[in-house]
Amino acid sequence: MSELNLNQIKDKLNAEFNGDTRKLVFWYDVNAEFVDDVETLELTHAKLYRLESDNQFYTKYFLERLDRTTNYLIYAPFPKPPVQDNHLADMIRYSKEFFADRASLLTLDLGIKEKYRPVIQKYIKFFGAKDRTQRFYDLEIENFTKDTIEIALMSVLCKTRTASFEEVVRVVLTDASLEENVFLADFDKYNLLSAFWRFCEEQFGYADVNPTLEKLVITLFVTYTARYIHSDLPKAWQNYISYKSGNIIAFLDNLMNNLLYRNRYNELSEYVASQINATVIFEDYATEALVDCDTFALIDQVIIHWINARLLAEDIGAKLKAMSIPLICQTRSKMHFGDTYKLQYQLLEHAYSLIQNVGYSCPDDFEGLVDQYINSDYLMDTHYRYFYYYFDRISDNTGFENLRDLVENIYTNNYLAEVTSKWNQGLLNENALTVLPLQREFYSKYIYERKERVIVIVSDAMRYEVGRSLWTKLQDDKKCSATLESMLGVLPSYTKLGMAALLPHRTLTLTDDYRVMADGTTRDDLKQREALLQSYVPNSRCIQFDDIKLMKRDVIRQMFAGMDVVYVYHNQIDARGDKQNTENEVFVACEEAIEEIFTLIKKLTEDVSATHYVVTADHGFIYKRDKLQESDKIANLSEKGSYVNRRFIVSEQALQEDGITSVLMSKILGNEESKIVSFPTGSSVFKVAGGGQNYVHGGSSPQEMIIPVLDVKTEKGRKETRTVQITMVSTVQKITNLIANLDFIQTEPVTDVVKGTSYRIFFVSEDNEKISNDNIYVADKKHNEPQKRMFRLRFNFKNKHYDKSKRYYLVAYDEKNDLEILRYPVVMDLAFSNDFGFNL
């Protein structure tokens, strides 16, 4: 802003005296601000005449009789007298008056039409501070009207970066409390409060004799709700429904979807719900009427309660607006409060899938059972795992206790009881061990004929369905190609035997004291396993996953340099499940194991250029949440000196009792072993002192014995990356000037996996005619604070006719990939575009 100074006054006065006609200009300097400076004015076509309070008659005589040709500036350092006391009033009528007050100078400097000077004068108190005045100038308004001036004044007080009433309201609602709002206090201080409420009526249809922010917010939320609820609103709410629903919906959509303001939206939503007693009101609504509305979080609570009730009734065919329960869960999860209730919706989805299989059955023959398990039945274990994964993460899950009981009953009594019984009947068939590759053949089948370096990742207790979840995650990574197979684990299915079976060996045996021997030596610890591996592959190594996590890149490279085969031992699931105090965290451990192995593959691909991985496990597990009843425990009837575990007993003699079956160890190990392994035919356990009971392994079941084998190929040296995105911050539905300044935000920092790019941003019509300049923005900010990733762009629009009934769009293109990533609709409402409406 230029300072209000004599140069402005001089220029304006000299402009007044241009021309051939004699002119008299009267200047009443009300506060005598320029009494000492007026003599310094350089008037090019006029003279200065000082008017005193007692020389009016002489002045009239002098100007109308003595000098009738010279132009004069008649300066009076006092207010203009009332007409009855002003003997020069008739002269003033045929002359001109000059004003050099602050309002007039602002009007002049900003290019505001003289007819809007009273508007500036009305709010002159606002311009008493230089910083406020400067911010007003910085808004760079092109077309001044009474409305644009008042909106700009409020925008300055709200510290918005654009002159937009939507932005003003957004700041008022999000940056201060509704009660004793500091912005409304400022509006009142500077005489803008009535203007604010007038604009609220024009923009949002909110009119009230005694307007308040509380009632404005209720109007916004009730109007939004009325649009999306498929039923009439209660009479008590009718007065809050505005006829400007389109503007309100656009405003609240921007508020709820903006990452900077969505939390405040939630607070306002909760406030309104409590004020209008929405919780009680919605209890009387049909749930179907609410399914498309996401104004209030309590609507999700109603829908979740309805789904829970339908599932408890085993009504899996229930629908809302033709949407099945899983589709409802998926749809609501993507709506505004989806993040708040994501755990609940995911829990319900997995419960639905389990209840859907309440009449579960499986084939009698072993080959059919195995085929059905690896193609579909594994999902029962997956859904059960995720049900508890989400159940445990919900802070207050008491509302799902009955559903948990139903899920537990179906999983244990309908599914596990059936599948384990059929499994163990089939396992006794002579050709059962030919249905799947055997775990003891792992090295010869998957590693021996390798043609490049291979990294074997052995994850302790990663059962088949967990391996399948890892495979799905790998499939989603563009740099990975992965195949999934399965093999039949050893029996008993426990760590020492499973780990030995995965190594290269000629013989697997059990000593009389039940130690596992591979090629005649125990292979229980890392050094023993590495010695065996190196006897077959000299350039090989065994290493713990936990050690790799702590290594720097250079150390990892040295560790893997020159290696042909590396076994990496990962222990997340078994380490948690095998301890009584953490066994109920085993499903959390499964999720962490998936993420850790996925990350390890990416890390090694980057750090050591490894491109071939085989992921497998030593055994699986069975986990049930409910504590075992005494009826589920089988008395230990083994002879003295037997190897006793909860899920198996190895001894010289088979146990002859109901619910127990036995297999020769020689059949499992492929040798002449005389020992026998006995195991429950169901999911029961042997009575053993100490340890946990919910998490078990070692026995015979598809969960314990079907082992995943993932063969993974990765692209060398290529990280999985994505392009950084941008989005609008400014809350703008309408463009009213030929120049607009809009705020944007880079949604996340640039990192090694989030790559920067250049965006070309401009406005277009419905027909894709470009109507503004291009802005090029390089999105490369690395700041973690969102405010530091904000940026402002200036748009200049074509001076042409715009149709307010049509849509125009702000579009953003990723220049590197030539992709449109943003299309934001606006209304173009430029009253003075296209030569002010005249075809001149």
ZIHUGI-V612578 format. One record per pair of residues at least 24 apart in sequence whose C-alpha atoms are under 10 Angstrom apart, sorted by the first residue. I is the first residue (numbers start at 1). GAP is how many residues later the second one is. Records with the same first field share a line. If there is no record, write none. Layout:
# ZIHUGI-V612578
I=GAP / GAP
This chain:
# ZIHUGI-V612578
1=105 / 108 / 109 / 129 / 132 / 133 / 134 / 135 / 136 / 137
2=103 / 104 / 107 / 108 / 132 / 135
3=102 / 103 / 106 / 127
4=96 / 97 / 98 / 100 / 101 / 102 / 104 / 105
5=29 / 95 / 100
6=28 / 31 / 32 / 34 / 35 / 36 / 94
7=34 / 35
8=92 / 97 / 100 / 101
9=29 / 32 / 89 / 90 / 91 / 95 / 96 / 99
10=28 / 30 / 31 / 32 / 33 / 34
11=30 / 31 / 32 / 33
12=86 / 88 / 93 / 96
13=28 / 29 / 30 / 31 / 32 / 33 / 60 / 85 / 86 / 87
14=27 / 28 / 29 / 30 / 31 / 32
15=28 / 29 / 30
16=29 / 30 / 57 / 80 / 82
17=26 / 27 / 28 / 29 / 54 / 55 / 56
18=26 / 27 / 28 / 53
19=26
21=48 / 49 / 50
22=24 / 46 / 47 / 48 / 49 / 50 / 73
23=45 / 46 / 47 / 48 / 49 / 50 / 71 / 72 / 73
24=39 / 46 / 47 / 48 / 49 / 50 / 67 / 68 / 70 / 71 / 72 / 73
25=24 / 46 / 47 / 48 / 49 / 50 / 66 / 67 / 69 / 70 / 71 / 72 / 73
26=25 / 46 / 47 / 48 / 49 / 50 / 54 / 62 / 65 / 66 / 69 / 70 / 71 / 72 / 73
27=24 / 46 / 47 / 48 / 49 / 50 / 51 / 52 / 53 / 69 / 70 / 71 / 72 / 73
28=46 / 47 / 48 / 49 / 50 / 51 / 52 / 53 / 69 / 70 / 71 / 72 / 73
29=46 / 47 / 48 / 49 / 50 / 51 / 69 / 70 / 71 / 72
30=46 / 47 / 48 / 49 / 50 / 69 / 70 / 71
31=46 / 47 / 48 / 70
32=43 / 44 / 45 / 46 / 47
33=44 / 45 / 67 / 68
34=41 / 42 / 43 / 66 / 67
35=40 / 41 / 42 / 43
36=41
38=37 / 39
43=28 / 29 / 30
45=25 / 26 / 27
46=24 / 25 / 26 / 27
47=24 / 25 / 26 / 27
48=24 / 25 / 26 / 27
49=24 / 25 / 26 / 27
50=24 / 25 / 26 / 27
51=24 / 25 / 26 / 27
52=24 / 25 / 26
53=24 / 25 / 26 / 27 / 28 / 33
55=32
56=30 / 31 / 32
57=30 / 31
59=28 / 29
60=27 / 28 / 30 / 31
63=28
64=27
73=24 / 25
74=24
102=25 / 26
103=24
106=27 / 31
107=37
109=28
110=26 / 27 / 30 / 31 / 32 / 34
111=31 / 32 / 33
112=30 / 31 / 32 / 33 / 37
113=30 / 31 / 32
115=30 / 31
116=28 / 29 / 30 / 33
117=29
118=28
119=26 / 27 / 28 / 30 / 31
120=26 / 29 / 30 / 33
122=68 / 69 / 70
123=26 / 27 / 30 / 67 / 68 / 69
124=66 / 67
125=64 / 65 / 66
126=27 / 30 / 31 / 60 / 61 / 63 / 64 / 65 / 66
127=26 / 63
131=25
132=24 / 25 / 27
135=24 / 25 / 26
136=27
138=24 / 25
139=24 / 601 / 602
140=597 / 599 / 600 / 601
141=595 / 596 / 597 / 598 / 599 / 600
142=594 / 595 / 596 / 597 / 598
143=593 / 594 / 595 / 596 / 687 / 688 / 689 / 690
144=593
147=48 / 52
148=588 / 589
150=42 / 45 / 46 / 49
151=41 / 44 / 45 / 48
153=34 / 37 / 39
154=29 / 30 / 32 / 33 / 36 / 38 / 39 / 41 / 42
157=25 / 26 / 27 / 29 / 30 / 33
158=24 / 25 / 26 / 28 / 29
160=570 / 583
161=569 / 580 / 581 / 582 / 631
162=568 / 569 / 570 / 578 / 579 / 580 / 581 / 630
163=569 / 573 / 574 / 577 / 578 / 579
164=566 / 567 / 568 / 569 / 570 / 571 / 572 / 576 / 577 / 578
165=31 / 34 / 35 / 38 / 566 / 567 / 569
166=33 / 34 / 37 / 38 / 81 / 82 / 84 / 85 / 564 / 565 / 566 / 567 / 568
167=84 / 562 / 563 / 564 / 565
168=28 / 563
169=27 / 30 / 31 / 44 / 82 / 562
170=81 / 82 / 84 / 85 / 91 / 560 / 561
171=90
172=41
173=40 / 41 / 43 / 44 / 88 / 91 / 92 / 95
174=81 / 86 / 87 / 88 / 89 / 90 / 91 / 93 / 94
175=86 / 89
177=36 / 37 / 91
178=34 / 35 / 36 / 37 / 38 / 39 / 90
179=33 / 34 / 35
180=33
181=32
184=28 / 29
201=41 / 43
202=42
203=41 / 42 / 43 / 44 / 45
204=38 / 39 / 40 / 41 / 42 / 43 / 44 / 45 / 47
205=35 / 36 / 37 / 38 / 39 / 40 / 42 / 43
206=34 / 35 / 36 / 37 / 38
207=33 / 35
214=54 / 57 / 58 / 61
215=25 / 57 / 60
216=24
217=51 / 52 / 54 / 55
218=50 / 51 / 53 / 54 / 55 / 57 / 58
219=26 / 29 / 53
220=24 / 25 / 27 / 28 / 29 / 31 / 32 / 52
221=27 / 28 / 31 / 47 / 48 / 51 / 52 / 74 / 75
222=26 / 50 / 51 / 54 / 73
223=25 / 26 / 72
224=24 / 25 / 26 / 27 / 28 / 29 / 69 / 70 / 71
225=24 / 65 / 67 / 68 / 69 / 70 / 71
226=67 / 69
227=65 / 66
228=61 / 62 / 63 / 64 / 65 / 66 / 67
229=56 / 58 / 59 / 60 / 61 / 62 / 63 / 64 / 65 / 66
230=55 / 56 / 57 / 58 / 59 / 60 / 61 / 62 / 63
231=54 / 55 / 57 / 58 / 59
232=53 / 57
233=48 / 49 / 52
234=47 / 48
236=40
237=39
247=486 / 487
250=481 / 482 / 483 / 575
251=480 / 481 / 482
252=43 / 479
253=42 / 83 / 478
254=474 / 475 / 476 / 477 / 478 / 479
255=474 / 475 / 476
256=39 / 80 / 81
257=78 / 79
258=469 / 470 / 471 / 472 / 473
259=468 / 469 / 470 / 486 / 488 / 527
260=469 / 485 / 526 / 527
261=468
262=74 / 75
265=30 / 31
266=29 / 30 / 31 / 70 / 71
268=28
269=25 / 26 / 27 / 28 / 29
270=25 / 26 / 27 / 28
271=25
272=24
273=24 / 25
286=34
287=33 / 34
288=31 / 32 / 33 / 34 / 35
289=31 / 32
290=30
291=29 / 30 / 32 / 37 / 40 / 41
292=28 / 29 / 36 / 39 / 40 / 43
293=39 / 42 / 43
294=38 / 41 / 42 / 43 / 44
295=40 / 41 / 42
296=40 / 41
297=39 / 40 / 41 / 43 / 44
298=39
299=38
300=29 / 32 / 33 / 35 / 36 / 37 / 38 / 40 / 41 / 44 / 45
301=40 / 43
303=25 / 26 / 29 / 42
304=24 / 25 / 28 / 37 / 40 / 41 / 44
305=94 / 95
307=38 / 41 / 42 / 45
308=36 / 37 / 40 / 43 / 44 / 91 / 92 / 94 / 95
309=91 / 93 / 94
310=42
311=37 / 38 / 40 / 41 / 44 / 45 / 92 / 95 / 96
312=39 / 40 / 43 / 88 / 90 / 91 / 92 / 93 / 94 / 95
313=42 / 90 / 93
314=38 / 41 / 42 / 44 / 92
315=37 / 40 / 41
316=36 / 37 / 39 / 40
317=39
325=24 / 27 / 28
326=24 / 25 / 26 / 27
341=53
342=48 / 52
343=44 / 46 / 47 / 48 / 49 / 50 / 51
344=43 / 46 / 47 / 49 / 50 / 53 / 56
345=45
346=37 / 40 / 41 / 43 / 44 / 45
347=36 / 37 / 39 / 40 / 41 / 42 / 43 / 44 / 45 / 46 / 47 / 53 / 56 / 57
348=39 / 42 / 43 / 52 / 55
349=34 / 37 / 38
350=29 / 30 / 32 / 33 / 34 / 35 / 36 / 37 / 38 / 40 / 57
351=32 / 33 / 35 / 36 / 37 / 52 / 53 / 55 / 56 / 57
352=31 / 35 / 55
353=26 / 27 / 29 / 30 / 31 / 34 / 54
354=25 / 26 / 27 / 28 / 29 / 30 / 33 / 52 / 53 / 54 / 56 / 57 / 61
355=25 / 48 / 51 / 52 / 54 / 55 / 56
356=54
357=53 / 54 / 57 / 58
358=48 / 49 / 51 / 52 / 53 / 55 / 56 / 57
359=51 / 55 / 56
360=50 / 51 / 54 / 55 / 56 / 58 / 59
361=53 / 54 / 57 / 58 / 61
362=53 / 56 / 57 / 60 / 61
363=56 / 59 / 60 / 63
364=55 / 57 / 58 / 59 / 61 / 62
365=57 / 58 / 60 / 61 / 62 / 64 / 67
366=56 / 57 / 58 / 59 / 60 / 61 / 62 / 63 / 65 / 66 / 67 / 69
367=56 / 59 / 60 / 64 / 65 / 66 / 67 / 68 / 69
368=58 / 67
369=50 / 53 / 54 / 57 / 333
370=53 / 56 / 62 / 65 / 66 / 116 / 118 / 332 / 336
371=64 / 65
373=46 / 91 / 92 / 329 / 330 / 333
374=90 / 91 / 94 / 111 / 112 / 328 / 332 / 334
376=89
377=38 / 42 / 88 / 325
378=85 / 86 / 87 / 88 / 90 / 324 / 325
379=86 / 87 / 89
380=30 / 31 / 35 / 36 / 85
381=30 / 34 / 35 / 82 / 83 / 84 / 85 / 241 / 242 / 322
382=82 / 83 / 84 / 86 / 87 / 205
383=24 / 28 / 82
384=24 / 26 / 27 / 203 / 239 / 240 / 241
385=80 / 81 / 201 / 202 / 203 / 205 / 206 / 238 / 239
386=201 / 202 / 204 / 205
387=200
388=196 / 197 / 198 / 199 / 200 / 237
389=195 / 196 / 197 / 198 / 199 / 200 / 201 / 202
390=197 / 198
392=192 / 193 / 195 / 196
393=195
404=221 / 222
405=220 / 221
408=216 / 217 / 218
409=217
411=213
412=211 / 212 / 213 / 214 / 271
413=270
416=206 / 208 / 266 / 267 / 285 / 286 / 287
417=264 / 265 / 266 / 267
418=264 / 265
419=263 / 264 / 282 / 283 / 284
420=260 / 261 / 262 / 263 / 264 / 280 / 281 / 282 / 283
421=238 / 259 / 260 / 261 / 262 / 279 / 280
422=259 / 260 / 279
423=258 / 259 / 277 / 278 / 279
424=236 / 237 / 238 / 255 / 256 / 257 / 258 / 276 / 277 / 278
425=236 / 256
427=236 / 273 / 274
428=233 / 234 / 235
430=237
432=56
433=54 / 55 / 56 / 234 / 235
434=54
435=52 / 53
436=49 / 50 / 51 / 52 / 53 / 270 / 271
437=48 / 49 / 50 / 51 / 52 / 270
438=48 / 49 / 50 / 51 / 52 / 63 / 64 / 230 / 231 / 268 / 269
439=47 / 48 / 49 / 50 / 51 / 59 / 60 / 61 / 62 / 63 / 64 / 177 / 178 / 179 / 180 / 229 / 230 / 266 / 267 / 268 / 270
440=47 / 48 / 49 / 50 / 57 / 58 / 59 / 60 / 61 / 62 / 63 / 64 / 65 / 66 / 67 / 68 / 228 / 229 / 230
441=46 / 47 / 60 / 61 / 62 / 63 / 64
442=45 / 46 / 47 / 59 / 60 / 61 / 62 / 174 / 267
443=58 / 59 / 60 / 61 / 62
444=58 / 59 / 60 / 61
446=168 / 263 / 264 / 265
447=56 / 57 / 118 / 166 / 167
448=56 / 88 / 89 / 117
450=114 / 115 / 162
451=113 / 161
452=111 / 112 / 113 / 158 / 159 / 160
453=86 / 87 / 107 / 109 / 110 / 111 / 112 / 113 / 157 / 158 / 159 / 160
454=86 / 109 / 110 / 111 / 112 / 113 / 156 / 157 / 158 / 159 / 160 / 257 / 258 / 259
455=85 / 86 / 87 / 105 / 108 / 109 / 110 / 111 / 112 / 113 / 146 / 149 / 155 / 156 / 157 / 158 / 159 / 160 / 257
456=46 / 86 / 109 / 110 / 111 / 112 / 113 / 156 / 157 / 158 / 159 / 160 / 254 / 255
457=86 / 87 / 88 / 109 / 110 / 111 / 112 / 113 / 140 / 143 / 144 / 156 / 157 / 158 / 159 / 160 / 252 / 253
458=41 / 44 / 86 / 87 / 109 / 110 / 111 / 112 / 113 / 139 / 156 / 157 / 158 / 159 / 160 / 161 / 251
459=40 / 86 / 109 / 110 / 111 / 112 / 113 / 114 / 115 / 134 / 135 / 138 / 156 / 157 / 158 / 159 / 160 / 161
460=34 / 35 / 38 / 39 / 109 / 110 / 111 / 112 / 113 / 114 / 115 / 133 / 156 / 157 / 158 / 159 / 160 / 161
461=32 / 33 / 34 / 37 / 109 / 110 / 111 / 112 / 113 / 114 / 116 / 129 / 155 / 156 / 157 / 158 / 159 / 160 / 161 / 236 / 242 / 243 / 246
462=108 / 109 / 110 / 111 / 112 / 127 / 128 / 131 / 132 / 153 / 154 / 155 / 156 / 157 / 158 / 159 / 241 / 242 / 245 / 246
463=110 / 127 / 153 / 154 / 155 / 156 / 157 / 158 / 159 / 239 / 240 / 241 / 242 / 243 / 244 / 245
464=152 / 153 / 155 / 156 / 157 / 238 / 239 / 240 / 241 / 242 / 243 / 244 / 245
465=155 / 238 / 241 / 242 / 243
466=121 / 124 / 125 / 127 / 128 / 154 / 241 / 242
467=123 / 126 / 127 / 148 / 149 / 150 / 240 / 241 / 242 / 243
468=126 / 240 / 241 / 242
469=121 / 122 / 125
470=120 / 121 / 123 / 124 / 125 / 127 / 128 / 145 / 240
471=123 / 127 / 144 / 237 / 238 / 239 / 240 / 241
473=121 / 122 / 125
474=120 / 124 / 127 / 236 / 238 / 239 / 240
475=237
477=121 / 125 / 237 / 243
478=236 / 237 / 241 / 242 / 243
479=123 / 126 / 234 / 235 / 236 / 237 / 238 / 239 / 240 / 241
480=121 / 122 / 131 / 132 / 232 / 233 / 234 / 235 / 236 / 240
481=131 / 230 / 231 / 232 / 233 / 234
482=130 / 131 / 132 / 228 / 229 / 230 / 231 / 232
483=131 / 226 / 227 / 228 / 229 / 230
484=130 / 131 / 132 / 224 / 225 / 226 / 227 / 228
485=131 / 222 / 223 / 224 / 225 / 226
486=130 / 219 / 220 / 221 / 222 / 223 / 224
487=129 / 218 / 219 / 220 / 221 / 222
488=131 / 214 / 216 / 217 / 218 / 219 / 220
489=128 / 129 / 130 / 131 / 179 / 211 / 213 / 215 / 216 / 217 / 218 / 219
490=128 / 129 / 175 / 178 / 179 / 208 / 209 / 210 / 214 / 215 / 216 / 217
491=128 / 157 / 159 / 172 / 173 / 174 / 176 / 177 / 178 / 186 / 187 / 188 / 207 / 208 / 209 / 210 / 213 / 214
492=127 / 153 / 155 / 156 / 157 / 158 / 171 / 173 / 176 / 185 / 186 / 187 / 205 / 206 / 207 / 208 / 212 / 213
493=125 / 126 / 127 / 128 / 154 / 155 / 204 / 205 / 206 / 207 / 208 / 211 / 212 / 213
494=124 / 125 / 126 / 127 / 151 / 153 / 154 / 202 / 203 / 204 / 205 / 210 / 211
495=29 / 79 / 122 / 123 / 124 / 125 / 202 / 203
496=26 / 27 / 28 / 29 / 122 / 123
497=26 / 27 / 121 / 122 / 172 / 201
498=119 / 120 / 121 / 122 / 200 / 207
499=24 / 25 / 26 / 30 / 70 / 118 / 119 / 120
500=24 / 29 / 32 / 118
501=117 / 168
502=65 / 114 / 115 / 116
503=26 / 27 / 29 / 30 / 33 / 64
504=25 / 28 / 29 / 30 / 31 / 32 / 33
505=27 / 28 / 30 / 31
507=162 / 163 / 164
508=158 / 160 / 161 / 162 / 163 / 165
509=156 / 157 / 160 / 161 / 162 / 163 / 164
510=140 / 155 / 159 / 163 / 164 / 165
511=162 / 164
512=129 / 130 / 131 / 139 / 140 / 163
513=128 / 129 / 130
514=127 / 128 / 129 / 136 / 137 / 161
515=128
526=41 / 42 / 43
529=38
530=36 / 37
533=32 / 33 / 34
534=31
537=26 / 27 / 28 / 29
538=25 / 26 / 27
539=24 / 25 / 26 / 27
540=24 / 25 / 26 / 27
541=24 / 25 / 26 / 27
542=24 / 25 / 26 / 27
543=24 / 25 / 26 / 27
544=24 / 25 / 26 / 27
545=24 / 25 / 26 / 27 / 51 / 52 / 55
546=24 / 25 / 26
548=52 / 56
549=47 / 51 / 54
552=55
553=50 / 51 / 53 / 54 / 55
554=53 / 54
555=52
556=48 / 51 / 52
557=47 / 50 / 51 / 52
558=50
559=49
560=44 / 47 / 48 / 49 / 50
561=47
565=48
566=47
567=46 / 47 / 48
568=47
569=48
570=26 / 27 / 47
571=46
572=24
573=47 / 48
574=45 / 46 / 47 / 121 / 122 / 123
576=119
577=44 / 46 / 115 / 116 / 117 / 118 / 119 / 120
578=113 / 114 / 115 / 116 / 117 / 118 / 119
579=112 / 113 / 114 / 116
580=110 / 111 / 112 / 113 / 114 / 115
581=110 / 111
582=110 / 113
583=40 / 42 / 108 / 109 / 110 / 111 / 112 / 113
584=39 / 40 / 41 / 108 / 109 / 110 / 111
585=110
586=37 / 108 / 109
587=36
601=111 / 112 / 113
602=112 / 113 / 114 / 115 / 116 / 117 / 118
603=114 / 116
604=112 / 113
605=108 / 109 / 110 / 111 / 112 / 113 / 114
606=108 / 109 / 110 / 111 / 112 / 113
607=109 / 110
608=108 / 109
609=105 / 106 / 107 / 108 / 109
610=103 / 104 / 105 / 106 / 107
611=101 / 102 / 103 / 104 / 105 / 106
612=99 / 100 / 101 / 102 / 103 / 104
613=97 / 98 / 99 / 100 / 101
614=94 / 95 / 96 / 97 / 98 / 99
615=93 / 94 / 95 / 96 / 97
616=91 / 92 / 93 / 94 / 95
617=89 / 90 / 91 / 92
618=86 / 87 / 89 / 90
619=78 / 79 / 80 / 84 / 85 / 86 / 87 / 88 / 89
620=76 / 77 / 78 / 79 / 81 / 82 / 83 / 84 / 85 / 86 / 87 / 88
621=74 / 75 / 76 / 77 / 78 / 79 / 80 / 81 / 82 / 83 / 84 / 85
622=61 / 72 / 73 / 74 / 75 / 76 / 77 / 78 / 79 / 80 / 81 / 82
623=60 / 70 / 71 / 72 / 73 / 74 / 80
624=59 / 69 / 70 / 71 / 72
625=68 / 69 / 70
626=67 / 68
627=65 / 66 / 67
628=56 / 57 / 65 / 66
629=55
630=54 / 55 / 57
631=53 / 54
632=50 / 51 / 52 / 53 / 54 / 55
633=47 / 50 / 51 / 52 / 53 / 54 / 55
634=24 / 25 / 26 / 46 / 50 / 51 / 52 / 53 / 54
635=50 / 51 / 52 / 53
636=49 / 50 / 51 / 52
637=49 / 50
638=40
642=33 / 35
643=34
644=33 / 34 / 42 / 43 / 44
645=34 / 40 / 41 / 42 / 43 / 44 / 51 / 52 / 53 / 54
646=33 / 34 / 38 / 39 / 40 / 41 / 42 / 43 / 45 / 46 / 47 / 50 / 51 / 52 / 53
647=31 / 32 / 33 / 34 / 35 / 36 / 37 / 38 / 39 / 40 / 41 / 49 / 50 / 51 / 52 / 53
648=29 / 30 / 31 / 32 / 37 / 38 / 49 / 50 / 51 / 52
649=27 / 28 / 29 / 30 / 31 / 37 / 49 / 50
650=25 / 26 / 27 / 28 / 29
651=24 / 25 / 26 / 27
652=24 / 25
653=24 / 25
654=24 / 25
655=24
659=24 / 25
660=24 / 26
661=39
719=33 / 34
720=32 / 33 / 34
721=30 / 31 / 32 / 33 / 34
722=28 / 29 / 30 / 31 / 32 / 33 / 34
723=27 / 30 / 31 / 32 / 33 / 34 / 35 / 56 / 91 / 93 / 94
724=24 / 25 / 26 / 27 / 29 / 30 / 31 / 32 / 33 / 34 / 55 / 56 / 57 / 90
725=24 / 25 / 29 / 30 / 31 / 32 / 34 / 54 / 89 / 96 / 97
726=33 / 51 / 53 / 63 / 64 / 86 / 88 / 95 / 96
727=63 / 85 / 94 / 95 / 96 / 97
728=62 / 63 / 64 / 82 / 94 / 96
729=61 / 62 / 63
730=62
732=92 / 93 / 94 / 95
733=91 / 92 / 93 / 94 / 95
734=70 / 74 / 91 / 92 / 93 / 94 / 95 / 96
735=62 / 73 / 91 / 92 / 93 / 94 / 95
736=91 / 92 / 93 / 94 / 95 / 96 / 97
737=58 / 59 / 60 / 62 / 91 / 92 / 93 / 94 / 95 / 96
738=34 / 57 / 58 / 59 / 60 / 61 / 62 / 90 / 91 / 92 / 93 / 94 / 95
739=33 / 55 / 56 / 57 / 58 / 59
740=53 / 54 / 55 / 56 / 57
741=51 / 52 / 53 / 54 / 55
742=49 / 50 / 51 / 52 / 53
743=47 / 48 / 49 / 50 / 51
744=45 / 46 / 47 / 48 / 49
745=34 / 41 / 42 / 43 / 44 / 45 / 46 / 47
746=32 / 33 / 34 / 35 / 36 / 37 / 40 / 41 / 42 / 43 / 44 / 45
747=32 / 34 / 39 / 42 / 43
748=31 / 32 / 33 / 34 / 35 / 36 / 37 / 38 / 41
749=30 / 31 / 32 / 33 / 34 / 35 / 36 / 37 / 39 / 40
750=29 / 30 / 31 / 32 / 33 / 34
751=29 / 30 / 31 / 32
754=26 / 28
755=24 / 25
756=24 / 25 / 26 / 60
757=57 / 58 / 59 / 60
758=54 / 55 / 56 / 57 / 58 / 59
759=52 / 53 / 54 / 55 / 56 / 57 / 58 / 59 / 60 / 61 / 62
760=51 / 52 / 53 / 54 / 55 / 58 / 60
761=32 / 34 / 49 / 50 / 51 / 52 / 53 / 54 / 59 / 61 / 62
762=31 / 32 / 33 / 34 / 35 / 47 / 48 / 49 / 50 / 51 / 61
763=32 / 33 / 34 / 45 / 46 / 47 / 48 / 49 / 60 / 61 / 62 / 63
764=33 / 43 / 44 / 45 / 46 / 47 / 59 / 61
765=37 / 38 / 41 / 42 / 43 / 44 / 45 / 60 / 61 / 63
766=40 / 41 / 42 / 43 / 59
767=40 / 41
768=40 / 41 / 43
769=39
770=27 / 28 / 38 / 39 / 40 / 41
771=24 / 25 / 26 / 27 / 28 / 29 / 31 / 37 / 38 / 39
772=24 / 25 / 26 / 27 / 38
773=24 / 25
774=38
775=37
776=36 / 37 / 38 / 39
777=35 / 37 / 38
778=36 / 37
779=35
797=31 / 36
798=35 / 36
799=31 / 33 / 34 / 35 / 36 / 37
800=30 / 32 / 33 / 34 / 35 / 36 / 37
801=27 / 28 / 29 / 30 / 31 / 32 / 33 / 34 / 35 / 36
802=25 / 26 / 27 / 28 / 29 / 31 / 32
803=24 / 25 / 26 / 27
804=24 / 25 / 26
805=24
